[in-house]
Amino acid sequence: NTSAGSVCQGDSGGPLLLQEGGTWSVAGVISANSTLACSFGDNFYANLRHPEIAPFVLDRVPDAVRR
């Protein structure tokens, strides 16, 4: 990464973490679409709390816990 707030090509598939109440949670999956994302600070990710995405993930990861 070029900065702590940006994702870059090559980061795709990695977790987007969020700390809530002292506990870290996976809030998204990173998906950078070009090297320009690094230069401009654009962030692309799938929000795992989205009502259409959460069920997809929870169906495939049996030990996942929704918070």
C-alpha positions as CSV (number, residue, x, y, z in Angstrom):
1,N,0.0,0.0,0.0
2,T,1.1,3.6,-0.6
3,S,-0.9,4.8,2.4
4,A,-2.8,3.2,5.3
5,G,-6.1,4.4,3.9
6,S,-5.9,3.0,0.4
7,V,-6.0,-0.4,-1.3
8,C,-3.8,-1.3,-4.2
9,Q,-3.8,-3.8,-7.0
10,G,-2.6,-7.0,-5.4
11,D,-4.6,-6.4,-2.2
12,S,-7.6,-8.0,-3.8
13,G,-9.2,-10.8,-1.8
14,G,-7.7,-9.5,1.5
15,P,-9.9,-8.6,4.5
16,L,-11.2,-5.1,5.3
17,L,-11.0,-5.0,9.1
18,L,-13.1,-2.9,11.4
19,Q,-12.6,-2.6,15.2
20,E,-15.8,-2.4,17.2
21,G,-15.8,-2.4,21.0
22,G,-12.3,-3.7,21.1
23,T,-13.0,-6.6,18.8
24,W,-11.7,-6.9,15.2
25,S,-14.2,-8.0,12.6
26,V,-14.0,-8.7,8.9
27,A,-16.3,-6.0,7.4
28,G,-15.4,-6.5,3.7
29,V,-13.3,-8.1,1.1
30,I,-10.9,-5.9,-0.8
31,S,-11.2,-5.6,-4.6
32,A,-8.9,-3.0,-6.2
33,N,-9.5,-2.7,-9.9
34,S,-6.3,-0.9,-11.1
35,T,-3.0,0.6,-10.0
36,L,-4.8,4.0,-10.2
37,A,-6.6,3.0,-7.0
38,C,-3.3,3.4,-5.1
39,S,-2.6,6.8,-6.6
40,F,-6.0,8.4,-5.9
41,G,-6.9,6.7,-2.7
42,D,-10.0,5.0,-4.1
43,N,-11.1,2.0,-2.1
44,F,-13.0,-0.8,-3.7
45,Y,-14.5,-3.6,-1.5
46,A,-17.5,-5.9,-1.0
47,N,-19.3,-4.9,2.1
48,L,-19.9,-8.2,4.0
49,R,-22.8,-6.5,5.9
50,H,-24.8,-5.8,2.7
51,P,-28.0,-7.8,2.8
52,E,-27.3,-9.5,-0.5
53,I,-23.6,-10.4,0.3
54,A,-23.8,-11.5,4.0
55,P,-26.0,-14.6,3.3
56,F,-23.8,-15.7,0.5
57,V,-20.7,-15.6,2.7
58,L,-22.5,-17.1,5.8
59,D,-23.8,-20.0,3.7
60,R,-20.2,-20.9,2.6
61,V,-18.3,-20.3,5.8
62,P,-20.2,-22.4,8.5
63,D,-18.1,-21.1,11.4
64,A,-18.6,-17.4,10.6
65,V,-20.4,-15.4,13.3
66,R,-22.5,-12.4,12.4
67,R,-22.0,-9.4,14.7
